[in-house]
Amino acid sequence: MDTLKLGAEGPTRRTVSLDVTVPKRSAIIGTRGKILVPLALIAKARLRDVDTADRDGKSLPILGTEDNSSLARELLLNLVPAWILKERELNAECRTHIDKVVSANVRKSPELASFDLWMSKVSLRHGREQDADLSVFAALARQLSENFLLIVEVDQAILGTRTILKFSHDLDTPAVSGGAETAGFGLRIADFGFAASQHVEVQVPAGLAIESMYVVELDPAGEPVDYDFDIADVERTISHVALTPGSRFSTGELRVDVIPARRGIYWFAKVAVPAVFVLALLAWLEKLDILQIVAQDFDIPSQSVSLFLTGPAILLSWMARTPEHTLTGTLLSPLRYMFMISSVSLILMAAAAAIPLAPAAWEILWITAGVIQLSAFLWLIAFKLNFPIRNVFRFRRSVTAE
């Protein structure tokens, strides 16, 4: 079970629960009374706030980078086809490439490109294009060039016994892309083929809801071979998909489409922004003598009118703050800007109602207040129609995905 939780303050948290049985014949001996168990492939980056646990909730020791790299090399060397090992020159070249791909620290590194070129030349030269052993070796080498093999030490008592192992670590918040009301983010699942059955669950922060979620299995060549999806019938913050990988070397791509929660800030925006627009429109109609709303004996400037307008402006400016999770703040940023514009409109109207300005300045102030509130109202309509106005005006914030 692979759980991605974006519901807490701070970084995104990934938690993986593994239902495993380690065969006695496959035991890799670690320190005294311990065995080594690979848990996952994680995209090469600095691991942050890693927690591990066995079935009893006890923390498990994690191997360091040097030990992990050494074991990754041994694993690849054990998979090298025998016909490569027999030829001294090929053997030496192979070991050199293994050292380079394991030490590579970026995706699509030059070391991987060099390895792929060497593999292509070797397979063609020796007529081994269809060699199954060579394909397995190459596929694992590619995975280890871009991903870190997370290995833990577990008590030998679990050998041959079904047990649960867990680990979790922090990720950077994924980058949001897409339209206005509906937006989305994606993540790569490097170890998708590790499990016989892959379950993925995503939880988004309060203030958002999941509209749909898709997971696609990609074969070693990067081609889609299977998928599962979950489309929400009702508003919810958690979504779950499950898929059985067709290959040990499969990877996965996750796509989640999110929308603002209907009962949160979105509902308030749909009420507040049109209300301020109607107020500005009525003020315009009164000023142009199309409607008579204010009694003839009522004087403007007026301190009472100014206070009446300032109160909602303070409320809207308070609602424009962004104390939530980064993903929530990013997706709801257009609504925040609408609140800020509405606050400015109310403040300008309050100033026009309280300060005895010259006629020309008074007219300019009312026109400005009306025009900027009209822009907020039109923006709300565009947001509701899912027009990507956020991207047009470059209000989107960029954050790093896994």
C-alpha positions in Angstrom: 0.0 0.0 0.0 1.6 3.3 -1.2 0.0 6.3 0.6 0.8 9.8 -0.5 -0.5 12.3 2.1 -0.6 16.0 1.3 -3.0 16.8 4.1 -0.6 18.0 6.8 1.3 21.2 7.1 4.8 21.1 5.5 6.2 18.6 3.1 4.3 15.9 1.3 4.5 12.6 3.2 4.8 9.2 1.4 4.1 6.1 3.5 4.5 2.6 2.1 3.2 -0.6 3.7 4.7 -3.9 2.4 3.1 -7.3 2.9 6.1 -9.6 2.3 7.4 -13.1 2.8 11.2 -13.4 2.6 12.2 -17.0 1.4 14.9 -18.6 3.4 16.8 -19.4 0.3 16.9 -15.8 -0.7 18.3 -14.4 2.6 21.0 -11.8 2.4 23.0 -11.9 5.6 23.6 -8.6 7.3 25.0 -8.0 10.8 24.6 -10.5 13.6 21.2 -12.1 13.6 19.9 -9.8 10.8 19.1 -10.1 7.1 19.0 -7.4 4.5 15.7 -6.6 2.8 15.3 -4.2 -0.2 12.1 -2.2 0.4 11.8 0.2 -2.6 13.4 2.2 -5.4 13.3 5.9 -4.6 14.3 8.6 -7.1 17.8 9.7 -6.3 17.7 12.7 -4.0 18.5 13.5 -0.4 16.2 11.4 1.7 14.4 13.5 4.3 12.8 12.4 7.6 12.8 8.7 6.9 10.9 6.4 9.3 10.9 2.6 9.2 9.0 0.0 11.2 8.5 -3.8 11.4 5.2 -5.6 12.3 5.7 -4.7 16.0 6.3 -1.0 15.2 10.0 -1.1 16.0 12.3 1.0 13.9 14.6 -0.8 11.4 18.2 0.2 10.6 18.7 1.7 7.1 21.9 1.0 5.1 23.9 4.1 4.2 24.7 5.3 0.7 28.1 3.5 0.5 26.7 0.1 1.6 23.6 0.5 -0.7 25.9 1.3 -3.7 28.1 -1.7 -2.9 25.1 -4.0 -2.8 23.6 -2.5 -5.9 26.9 -3.3 -7.7 27.0 -6.9 -6.4 23.3 -7.3 -7.5 24.1 -6.2 -11.1 27.3 -8.2 -11.3 25.3 -11.4 -10.4 22.9 -10.7 -13.2 25.6 -10.1 -15.9 25.2 -12.8 -18.6 27.8 -15.5 -18.5 29.0 -14.8 -22.1 30.0 -11.3 -21.1 31.9 -12.5 -18.0 33.9 -15.1 -20.1 35.4 -12.4 -22.3 38.0 -10.4 -20.4 37.6 -7.1 -22.4 33.8 -7.2 -22.2 33.9 -8.1 -18.5 36.1 -5.1 -17.7 33.9 -2.7 -19.8 30.8 -4.1 -18.1 32.2 -3.5 -14.6 33.2 0.0 -15.5 29.7 0.8 -16.8 28.1 -0.7 -13.7 30.2 1.5 -11.4 29.2 4.5 -13.4 25.4 3.9 -13.5 25.3 3.1 -9.8 27.2 6.3 -9.0 25.0 8.4 -11.3 23.0 11.0 -9.3 20.6 12.5 -11.8 17.8 11.2 -14.0 18.7 10.6 -17.7 22.4 11.0 -16.8 25.2 10.8 -19.3 26.3 7.6 -17.6 23.0 5.9 -18.5 23.2 7.2 -22.1 26.7 5.7 -22.3 25.6 2.4 -20.8 22.7 2.2 -23.3 25.0 2.9 -26.2 27.4 0.2 -25.0 24.6 -2.3 -24.5 23.3 -1.7 -28.1 26.8 -2.2 -29.6 27.5 -5.3 -27.6 24.2 -7.0 -28.3 24.5 -6.3 -32.1 28.1 -7.4 -32.3 27.4 -10.8 -30.6 23.9 -11.3 -32.0 22.3 -11.1 -28.6 19.4 -8.7 -29.3 16.8 -11.3 -28.0 18.9 -12.5 -25.0 16.5 -12.6 -22.0 19.3 -12.5 -19.4 20.8 -9.4 -21.0 17.4 -7.7 -21.0 16.9 -8.3 -17.3 20.4 -7.0 -16.5 20.0 -3.9 -18.6 16.5 -3.1 -17.2 17.8 -3.3 -13.6 20.9 -1.3 -14.4 18.7 1.5 -15.8 16.5 1.5 -12.7 19.5 1.7 -10.4 21.0 4.5 -12.4 18.1 6.8 -11.7 16.9 5.4 -8.3 18.2 4.7 -4.9 17.7 1.1 -3.5 16.4 1.5 0.0 17.6 -1.5 2.1 16.9 -2.2 5.8 18.1 -4.8 8.3 15.4 -7.1 9.7 15.6 -9.8 12.3 16.1 -13.3 10.8 13.0 -14.5 12.6 10.9 -13.2 9.8 12.4 -15.6 7.2 9.6 -17.7 5.6 7.0 -15.8 7.6 4.5 -13.4 6.2 5.0 -10.0 7.8 4.4 -6.3 7.3 7.3 -3.8 6.8 6.7 0.0 6.6 8.7 3.1 5.7 7.8 6.7 5.1 9.7 9.8 4.0 9.1 13.4 3.0 8.8 14.6 -0.6 8.7 18.0 -2.1 5.1 19.2 -2.9 4.3 18.3 -6.5 3.9 21.0 -9.1 0.3 22.0 -10.0 -0.7 22.3 -13.6 -4.0 22.6 -15.6 -7.0 24.9 -15.6 -8.5 27.1 -13.0 -11.2 25.3 -11.1 -9.7 21.9 -11.9 -6.0 21.5 -11.6 -3.7 18.5 -11.2 -0.3 17.1 -10.3 1.6 14.0 -11.2 4.2 11.8 -9.6 6.5 9.0 -10.9 6.4 5.7 -9.0 9.9 4.3 -9.6 9.3 1.0 -7.8 5.9 0.2 -9.2 7.0 -3.3 -10.2 8.4 -4.2 -6.8 5.0 -5.4 -5.5 2.8 -8.2 -6.8 -0.2 -5.9 -6.3 0.3 -2.2 -6.2 -2.2 -0.1 -4.2 -1.9 3.7 -4.3 -3.8 6.1 -2.0 -3.7 9.9 -2.1 -5.0 12.3 0.5 -5.1 16.0 -0.4 -5.2 18.8 2.2 -8.3 20.4 3.7 -9.9 22.9 1.3 -9.4 20.6 -1.7 -11.2 17.6 -3.1 -10.1 14.9 -5.5 -12.0 14.9 -8.8 -10.2 11.9 -10.4 -7.1 9.8 -10.0 -5.3 7.7 -12.5 -2.3 5.4 -12.3 -0.6 4.1 -15.5 1.8 1.2 -15.6 4.8 1.7 -18.0 6.9 -1.1 -19.3 10.8 -0.9 -19.3 10.6 1.0 -22.6 8.3 3.6 -21.1 5.2 2.5 -23.0 1.8 2.3 -21.2 0.5 -1.2 -20.7 -2.2 -1.0 -18.1 -4.0 1.5 -15.9 -6.6 2.0 -13.2 -8.6 5.0 -12.2 -10.9 6.4 -9.6 -13.5 9.1 -10.5 -15.2 10.7 -7.5 -19.0 10.6 -7.4 -19.1 12.7 -4.2 -16.7 15.3 -2.8 -13.8 13.6 -0.9 -10.2 14.1 0.1 -9.0 10.5 -0.3 -8.8 8.4 -3.5 -7.5 4.9 -4.0 -6.4 2.8 -7.1 -5.0 -0.7 -7.4 -3.1 -2.4 -10.2 -1.2 -5.7 -10.7 2.2 -4.9 -12.4 2.9 -7.1 -15.4 6.7 -6.8 -15.0 9.2 -6.6 -12.2 10.8 -3.6 -14.1 7.6 -1.7 -14.6 7.3 1.9 -13.4 4.2 3.9 -12.8 2.9 7.4 -13.4 0.3 8.9 -11.1 -2.1 11.7 -12.1 -4.4 13.4 -9.6 -7.0 16.1 -10.6 -8.1 18.3 -7.7 -10.8 20.9 -7.3 -11.6 23.4 -4.5 -13.8 22.0 -1.7 -17.4 23.3 -2.3 -18.0 24.2 1.4 -14.8 26.1 1.9 -13.2 29.2 0.5 -14.7 28.6 -2.9 -18.3 28.9 -1.6 -17.3 32.1 0.2 -15.8 33.5 -3.0 -18.9 32.7 -5.0 -20.9 34.8 -2.4 -18.5 37.6 -1.5 -17.2 38.6 -5.0 -20.6 38.9 -6.6 -21.9 40.7 -3.5 -19.2 43.4 -3.8 -19.8 43.6 -7.5 -23.5 44.2 -6.9 -22.7 46.9 -4.3 -20.4 48.6 -6.7 -23.0 48.4 -9.5 -25.7 49.9 -7.3 -23.4 52.7 -6.3 -22.8 53.4 -10.0 -26.5 53.4 -10.8 -27.1 55.8 -7.9 -24.3 58.1 -9.0 -25.6 58.2 -12.6 -29.2 59.0 -11.2 -30.6 55.8 -12.9 -31.8 54.6 -9.5 -32.5 56.5 -6.4 -31.3 54.3 -3.5 -30.0 56.9 -1.0 -32.3 59.4 0.6 -31.9 63.0 -0.9 -31.2 64.4 2.6 -28.3 62.0 3.1 -24.9 63.6 2.8 -21.8 62.1 1.2 -19.0 62.2 2.4 -20.3 60.1 5.4 -18.3 58.4 8.1 -21.0 55.8 8.7 -20.8 54.7 5.0 -17.0 54.5 5.2 -17.1 52.2 8.3 -19.8 50.1 6.6 -17.5 49.4 3.6 -14.3 49.1 5.6 -15.5 46.1 7.7 -16.1 43.7 4.7 -12.8 44.9 3.2 -10.9 43.8 6.4 -12.7 40.5 6.3 -11.8 39.9 2.6 -8.2 40.9 3.2 -8.1 38.4 6.1 -9.5 35.6 3.8 -6.8 36.4 1.3 -4.1 35.1 3.6 -2.4 31.7 2.7 -1.6 29.7 5.8 -2.4 26.4 4.4 -0.5 23.6 2.7 1.5 24.8 -0.4 -0.7 22.8 -2.7 -3.9 24.4 -1.3 -2.4 27.8 -1.5 -1.3 27.2 -5.1 -4.7 25.9 -6.3 -6.7 28.5 -4.5 -4.5 31.5 -5.3 -6.9 32.9 -7.9 -9.6 33.1 -5.3 -7.1 34.9 -3.0 -6.4 37.4 -5.6 -10.2 38.0 -6.1 -10.5 38.7 -2.4 -7.6 41.2 -2.5 -9.2 43.0 -5.5 -12.5 43.1 -3.8 -10.9 44.5 -0.7 -9.2 47.3 -2.7 -12.6 48.0 -4.4 -14.3 48.4 -1.0 -11.5 50.6 0.4 -11.7 52.9 -2.6 -15.5 53.1 -2.2 -15.0 53.8 1.5 -12.5 56.5 0.7 -14.9 58.1 -1.8 -17.7 58.0 0.8 -15.6 59.5 3.6 -13.2 62.1 2.0 -14.5 65.4 0.6 -12.6 65.1 -2.7 -12.8 67.5 -5.7 -15.5 66.4 -8.2 -12.9 65.1 -10.8 -11.1 63.0 -8.2 -14.4 61.7 -6.8 -15.4 60.5 -10.2 -12.1 58.8 -10.9 -12.2 57.0 -7.5 -15.7 55.6 -8.2 -14.8 54.6 -11.7 -11.6 52.8 -10.5 -13.5 50.9 -7.8 -16.1 49.8 -10.2 -13.7 48.7 -12.9 -11.4 46.6 -10.6 -14.4 44.9 -9.0 -15.8 44.1 -12.5 -12.4 42.4 -13.2 -12.7 40.3 -10.0 -16.3 39.3 -11.0 -15.3 38.3 -14.5 -12.3 36.3 -13.1 -14.7 34.4 -10.9 -16.8 33.4 -13.9 -13.7 32.4 -15.8 -12.5 30.3 -12.8 -15.9 28.6 -12.6 -15.8 27.8 -16.4 -12.3 26.3 -15.9 -10.6 28.9 -18.1 -6.8 28.7 -17.3 -6.5 32.4 -16.5 -4.0 31.6 -13.8 -1.5 30.5 -16.4 -2.2 33.4 -18.7 -1.3 35.9 -16.0 1.5 33.6 -14.6 0.1 33.4 -11.1 1.0 29.7 -10.9 3.7 28.9 -8.4 6.3 26.3 -9.4 7.4 23.7 -6.9 9.4 20.5 -7.3 8.0 17.1 -7.9 9.5 13.9 -6.7 
